[in-house]
Amino acid sequence: MIDFFNPRSLICFIALLQGVVFIALLVRRGRRDGTRADYWLALLLFLLCSALVTPFIGFAGVYDANPWLTYFPFGVYYATGVAIWLYTRDLTDARREFSPKELLLFVPAVVYLGARLFLFAHGVEWKNDFEDRYGRLFESTVFLTEFLWNLVFLSLAIRHYRKYRRWLDDNFSDTERIKFDWLRNFLYVFTVVYVLGAVFDFTNNFVFHLSYVQYFYFEVVLALATYYLALAGYLRSRTIDVRFRPAPPETEDAARRAVLSDDELERLKRRLETLMRDEKIYREPQLTLGELAKKLGVNTSALSYAINRGFGRNFNDFVNEFRIREVCETLARERRRSLLDVAFACGFNSKATFNRAFRKFTGRAPKEFQETAAAGPE
């Protein structure tokens, strides 16, 4: 008996329905804005939704009533990690040029689909015989190769994002809109979900067979991950027009050393401190390393090296430390002035960034510091 309204099928269906809606929204936005990252996110959602089709119809009794559906490729394997990696790259670099060769990364997924369709095309009796003879070997091979393939690209995506965050801190004083915290959270959460799924598959292939009901606990986790990605991905993943081109660390450091001697480093440090103290350029909320380099008449590599080597800071921390100093001085003088008013006047344009920076450089919350200052002698 087929029953799509049982609790397990409904949980999968809700995640599927939301995924389909957001796939359409992402494709529409991608066509309208010309943002390739939206297409990759739509593909990723499609892949996650496809993985939920099997439990959705399975718990409804469709497989039991229609054994001819055996081996039909409802789920698309070998493509999830690639989609995540390409999405991460295009979200963090909207100007990245797409190479048709990148489509070759989906060849394993195409081969898998072809193999499943080949098996599906045979009759039920043939498929049952294949299942008895080679089914366990086939599923085990798919599990091991797909796990390793996707894990490689998940690792590449995480590595790319970490480089991106370091690059932001070295070039921007305000990173709130372009650091994509939600993407970092998703990459780590999805890696955990992926490993959890691998544990279930490993158990099923090499320890003991898992029933649909036992697999359901993982399906719930996958449905929640799909729900989160659809909602957060659409609402918080608007591509920012920045050009992220990280150089290898050893190459970048050698380039910086080549343009500054020790004496030049000291002179640049003094000029930089004078500029920050006298002109208070840190009050510009969108100040970048490039803009500051123009003010000083030096290239960005030299300035970045001077800040990193001379002050032991990245650019973001260097600028924010000056802002926090002025915030503290202002609060000590003008004790009744609002925290955000002072923070914005000193160059911050985000409450969250201000709170994090204040706690980082003072070890206290802004409100706590203000209350202490207000209780001091008049």
C-alpha positions as CSV (number, residue, x, y, z in Angstrom):
1,M,0.0,0.0,0.0
2,I,1.4,3.4,-1.0
3,D,1.1,6.1,1.7
4,F,2.8,9.5,1.1
5,F,1.3,11.0,4.2
6,N,3.3,9.0,6.8
7,P,5.5,11.1,9.1
8,R,8.8,9.9,7.6
9,S,7.8,10.7,4.0
10,L,6.3,14.0,5.0
11,I,9.6,15.1,6.6
12,C,11.5,14.3,3.4
13,F,8.8,15.9,1.3
14,I,8.9,19.3,3.2
15,A,12.6,19.5,2.7
16,L,12.2,18.5,-1.0
17,L,9.4,21.0,-1.6
18,Q,11.4,23.9,-0.1
19,G,14.5,22.9,-2.0
20,V,12.6,22.9,-5.3
21,V,11.1,26.4,-4.6
22,F,14.6,27.8,-3.8
23,I,16.1,26.1,-6.8
24,A,13.7,28.0,-9.0
25,L,14.4,31.3,-7.1
26,L,18.1,30.8,-7.5
27,V,18.0,30.1,-11.2
28,R,15.8,33.1,-11.7
29,R,18.2,35.3,-9.8
30,G,21.2,33.9,-11.6
31,R,19.6,34.7,-15.0
32,R,18.6,38.1,-13.9
33,D,21.9,39.1,-12.2
34,G,24.3,37.0,-14.2
35,T,25.7,35.4,-11.1
36,R,27.2,32.0,-11.7
37,A,27.3,31.2,-7.9
38,D,23.5,31.1,-7.9
39,Y,23.5,28.4,-10.5
40,W,26.1,26.3,-8.5
41,L,24.0,26.7,-5.4
42,A,20.9,25.7,-7.3
43,L,22.7,22.6,-8.5
44,L,23.9,21.8,-5.0
45,L,20.3,22.0,-3.7
46,F,19.2,19.8,-6.6
47,L,21.7,17.2,-5.6
48,L,20.7,17.2,-1.9
49,C,17.0,17.1,-2.9
50,S,17.7,14.1,-5.2
51,A,19.2,12.3,-2.2
52,L,15.9,12.7,-0.4
53,V,13.8,11.3,-3.2
54,T,14.7,7.7,-2.4
55,P,13.7,7.8,1.3
56,F,10.6,9.9,0.4
57,I,9.1,7.3,-1.9
58,G,10.7,4.4,0.0
59,F,8.9,5.2,3.2
60,A,5.7,5.7,1.2
61,G,5.9,2.1,0.0
62,V,6.6,2.9,-3.7
63,Y,9.6,0.6,-4.0
64,D,7.7,-2.3,-2.4
65,A,4.8,-1.8,-4.9
66,N,7.0,-1.2,-7.9
67,P,10.1,-3.5,-7.8
68,W,11.0,-2.5,-11.4
69,L,12.2,0.9,-10.0
70,T,15.3,-0.9,-8.5
71,Y,18.5,0.8,-9.6
72,F,16.8,3.9,-11.0
73,P,19.2,6.8,-10.2
74,F,17.0,9.1,-8.1
75,G,20.1,10.3,-6.3
76,V,23.1,11.8,-8.2
77,Y,26.4,10.7,-6.7
78,Y,29.9,12.1,-7.1
79,A,28.8,15.7,-7.8
80,T,28.1,17.2,-4.4
81,G,31.7,18.0,-3.4
82,V,32.4,19.5,-6.8
83,A,29.3,21.7,-6.7
84,I,30.3,23.0,-3.2
85,W,33.8,23.8,-4.3
86,L,32.7,25.6,-7.5
87,Y,30.1,27.5,-5.5
88,T,32.6,28.6,-2.8
89,R,35.0,29.8,-5.5
90,D,32.4,31.8,-7.5
91,L,30.7,33.3,-4.4
92,T,34.1,34.6,-3.1
93,D,35.2,35.8,-6.5
94,A,32.4,37.1,-8.8
95,R,34.9,37.9,-11.5
96,R,36.5,34.5,-11.8
97,E,36.5,33.2,-15.3
98,F,34.7,29.9,-15.9
99,S,36.6,27.2,-17.8
100,P,34.7,24.6,-19.7
101,K,37.3,22.1,-18.5
102,E,35.7,22.4,-15.0
103,L,32.8,20.4,-16.3
104,L,35.1,17.4,-16.6
105,L,34.9,17.2,-12.8
106,F,31.4,15.9,-13.3
107,V,32.5,13.0,-15.4
108,P,32.4,10.5,-12.4
109,A,28.8,11.6,-11.8
110,V,27.9,11.0,-15.5
111,V,29.6,7.6,-15.4
112,Y,27.7,6.7,-12.3
113,L,24.4,7.7,-13.8
114,G,25.1,5.7,-16.9
115,A,25.9,2.6,-14.9
116,R,22.7,2.9,-12.9
117,L,20.6,3.5,-16.0
118,F,22.2,0.4,-17.6
119,L,21.2,-1.7,-14.5
120,F,17.8,-0.1,-14.4
121,A,17.1,-1.0,-18.0
122,H,17.1,-4.7,-17.3
123,G,14.2,-6.8,-16.0
124,V,13.4,-7.4,-12.4
125,E,14.6,-11.0,-12.5
126,W,18.0,-10.0,-14.0
127,K,18.4,-7.2,-11.4
128,N,17.6,-9.6,-8.6
129,D,20.3,-11.9,-9.8
130,F,22.8,-9.1,-10.2
131,E,21.9,-7.9,-6.7
132,D,22.6,-11.4,-5.2
133,R,25.9,-11.8,-7.0
134,Y,27.4,-8.3,-7.3
135,G,25.1,-5.9,-5.4
136,R,27.3,-5.7,-2.3
137,L,30.5,-5.2,-4.3
138,F,28.9,-2.6,-6.5
139,E,27.5,-0.5,-3.6
140,S,30.7,-0.8,-1.6
141,T,32.8,0.4,-4.6
142,V,30.4,3.3,-5.1
143,F,30.5,4.3,-1.4
144,L,34.3,4.2,-1.1
145,T,35.1,6.1,-4.4
146,E,32.3,8.6,-3.9
147,F,33.3,9.3,-0.3
148,L,36.9,10.0,-1.2
149,W,36.0,12.0,-4.3
150,N,33.6,14.3,-2.5
151,L,35.8,14.6,0.5
152,V,38.7,16.0,-1.6
153,F,36.5,18.8,-3.0
154,L,35.0,19.6,0.5
155,S,38.6,20.0,1.7
156,L,39.4,22.2,-1.2
157,A,36.4,24.4,-0.5
158,I,37.3,24.8,3.2
159,R,40.9,25.5,2.3
160,H,39.8,28.1,-0.3
161,Y,37.4,29.8,2.2
162,R,40.2,30.0,4.9
163,K,42.5,31.7,2.4
164,Y,39.7,34.1,1.4
165,R,39.2,35.1,5.1
166,R,42.9,35.7,5.5
167,W,42.9,37.8,2.3
168,L,40.0,39.9,3.5
169,D,41.7,40.7,6.8
170,D,44.9,41.7,4.9
171,N,43.0,44.0,2.5
172,F,39.8,45.4,4.1
173,S,39.0,47.2,7.3
174,D,35.3,46.3,7.0
175,T,34.6,42.6,6.2
176,E,31.1,42.2,7.6
177,R,29.3,42.1,4.2
178,I,31.8,40.0,2.4
179,K,33.1,37.4,4.8
180,F,30.1,35.0,4.4
181,D,30.1,33.6,7.9
182,W,27.1,31.5,7.0
183,L,29.2,29.8,4.3
184,R,31.9,28.9,6.8
185,N,29.2,27.4,9.1
186,F,27.7,25.5,6.3
187,L,31.0,24.0,5.0
188,Y,31.8,22.7,8.5
189,V,28.3,21.5,9.3
190,F,27.9,19.8,5.9
191,T,31.3,18.1,6.3
192,V,30.0,16.7,9.6
193,V,26.8,15.6,7.9
194,Y,28.7,14.0,5.1
195,V,31.0,12.1,7.4
196,L,27.9,11.0,9.4
197,G,26.3,9.7,6.2
198,A,29.6,7.9,5.5
199,V,29.4,6.2,8.9
200,F,25.9,4.9,8.0
201,D,27.0,3.7,4.6
202,F,30.1,2.1,6.0
203,T,28.0,0.2,8.5
204,N,25.6,-0.8,5.8
205,N,28.3,-2.1,3.4
206,F,30.9,-3.6,5.8
207,V,29.3,-4.3,9.2
208,F,25.6,-5.2,8.9
209,H,22.7,-4.2,6.7
210,L,20.7,-1.2,7.7
211,S,17.0,-1.0,7.2
212,Y,15.1,2.0,5.8
213,V,14.0,2.8,9.4
214,Q,17.6,2.8,10.7
215,Y,18.7,5.0,7.8
216,F,15.9,7.5,8.6
217,Y,17.9,9.1,11.4
218,F,20.4,10.3,8.9
219,E,17.7,11.3,6.4
220,V,16.4,13.7,9.1
221,V,19.8,15.3,9.4
222,L,20.1,15.6,5.7
223,A,16.7,17.2,5.4
224,L,17.6,19.8,8.0
225,A,20.9,20.5,6.2
226,T,19.0,21.0,3.0
227,Y,16.4,23.2,4.7
228,Y,19.2,25.4,6.1
229,L,21.2,25.6,2.8
230,A,18.1,26.6,0.9
231,L,17.0,29.4,3.2
232,A,20.4,30.8,4.3
233,G,21.9,30.3,0.9
234,Y,19.3,32.3,-0.9
235,L,18.9,35.1,1.6
236,R,22.6,35.5,2.5
237,S,24.7,34.5,-0.5
238,R,24.5,37.6,-2.7
239,T,27.7,37.7,-4.7
240,I,30.0,40.6,-3.8
241,D,32.1,42.2,-6.6
242,V,35.6,41.5,-5.2
243,R,38.5,40.0,-7.0
244,F,40.1,37.3,-4.9
245,R,43.5,36.2,-6.3
246,P,45.6,34.8,-3.5
247,A,49.3,34.3,-4.1
248,P,51.2,31.3,-2.6
249,P,52.4,32.4,0.9
250,E,56.1,31.9,0.1
251,T,55.8,33.9,-3.2
252,E,53.9,36.7,-1.5
253,D,56.3,37.0,1.4
254,A,59.3,37.0,-0.9
255,A,57.8,39.7,-3.0
256,R,57.2,41.9,0.1
257,R,60.8,41.4,1.3
258,A,62.2,42.4,-2.0
259,V,60.6,45.9,-2.0
260,L,61.6,46.9,1.6
261,S,64.9,47.0,3.4
262,D,65.0,47.2,7.2
263,D,65.5,51.0,7.1
264,E,62.7,51.5,4.6
265,L,60.5,49.4,6.8
266,E,61.1,51.6,9.8
267,R,60.5,54.8,7.8
268,L,57.3,53.5,6.4
269,K,56.1,52.5,9.9
270,R,56.7,56.0,11.1
271,R,54.9,57.6,8.1
272,L,52.0,55.2,8.6
273,E,51.6,55.9,12.3
274,T,51.7,59.7,11.6
275,L,49.1,59.4,8.9
276,M,46.8,57.3,11.2
277,R,47.3,59.6,14.2
278,D,47.1,63.0,12.5
279,E,44.6,62.4,9.6
280,K,42.6,59.7,11.4
281,I,42.1,58.0,8.1
282,Y,40.8,55.0,10.0
283,R,37.5,56.8,10.5
284,E,36.7,55.9,6.8
285,P,34.5,52.8,7.3
286,Q,35.3,51.3,3.9
287,L,39.1,51.9,4.1
288,T,41.1,49.3,2.1
289,L,44.7,48.5,1.9
290,G,44.9,49.9,-1.6
291,E,43.4,53.2,-0.6
292,L,45.9,53.5,2.3
293,A,48.8,52.6,0.0
294,K,47.8,55.4,-2.4
295,K,47.8,57.9,0.5
296,L,51.4,56.8,1.4
297,G,52.6,56.5,-2.2
298,V,53.7,52.9,-1.9
299,N,52.5,49.7,-3.4
300,T,50.1,47.3,-1.5
301,S,52.7,44.6,-1.1
302,A,55.1,47.0,0.7
303,L,52.4,48.4,2.9
304,S,51.1,44.9,3.8
305,Y,54.6,43.8,4.7
306,A,55.1,46.8,6.9
307,I,51.9,46.2,8.8
308,N,52.4,42.5,9.2
309,R,56.1,42.6,10.0
310,G,56.4,46.0,11.7
311,F,53.2,45.9,13.8
312,G,52.5,42.2,14.1
313,R,49.0,42.8,12.7
314,N,47.0,42.1,9.6
315,F,45.4,45.2,8.0
316,N,42.0,44.7,9.6
317,D,43.3,44.4,13.1
318,F,45.7,47.3,12.6
319,V,42.9,49.7,11.5
320,N,40.4,48.5,14.1
321,E,42.9,48.9,16.9
322,F,43.2,52.6,16.1
323,R,39.4,52.8,16.0
324,I,39.0,51.1,19.4
325,R,41.6,53.4,20.9
326,E,39.6,56.5,19.9
327,V,36.4,54.8,21.1
328,C,37.9,54.3,24.5
329,E,39.2,57.9,24.7
330,T,35.9,59.3,23.6
331,L,33.9,57.3,26.1
332,A,36.2,58.4,28.9
333,R,35.5,62.0,28.0
334,E,31.9,61.9,26.9
335,R,30.4,59.4,29.3
336,R,26.8,59.9,28.3
337,R,27.3,59.5,24.6
338,S,25.8,56.3,23.0
339,L,28.1,53.5,22.2
340,L,27.0,53.1,18.6
341,D,27.3,56.8,18.0
342,V,30.9,56.8,19.1
343,A,31.6,53.5,17.3
344,F,30.3,54.8,13.9
345,A,32.1,58.2,14.4
346,C,35.4,56.3,14.8
347,G,35.0,54.2,11.6
348,F,32.9,51.2,12.4
349,N,29.7,50.7,10.4
350,S,28.5,47.4,12.0
351,K,27.5,46.8,15.6
352,A,28.6,43.2,15.4
353,T,32.1,44.1,14.1
354,F,32.5,46.8,16.7
355,N,31.6,44.5,19.6
356,R,34.0,41.8,18.4
357,A,36.8,44.3,17.9
358,F,36.2,46.0,21.2
359,R,36.3,42.7,23.1
360,K,39.4,41.5,21.2
361,F,41.5,44.6,22.0
362,T,40.2,45.4,25.5
363,G,39.1,42.1,26.8
364,R,35.8,43.6,27.9
365,A,32.3,44.2,26.4
366,P,31.7,47.8,25.3
367,K,28.8,48.3,27.7
368,E,31.0,47.1,30.6
369,F,33.7,49.6,29.7
370,Q,31.2,52.4,29.4
371,E,29.7,51.6,32.8
372,T,33.2,51.6,34.3
373,A,34.0,54.9,32.7
374,A,30.7,56.4,33.9
375,A,31.4,55.4,37.5
376,G,34.8,57.1,37.5
377,P,35.6,60.5,39.0
378,E,34.0,63.5,37.3
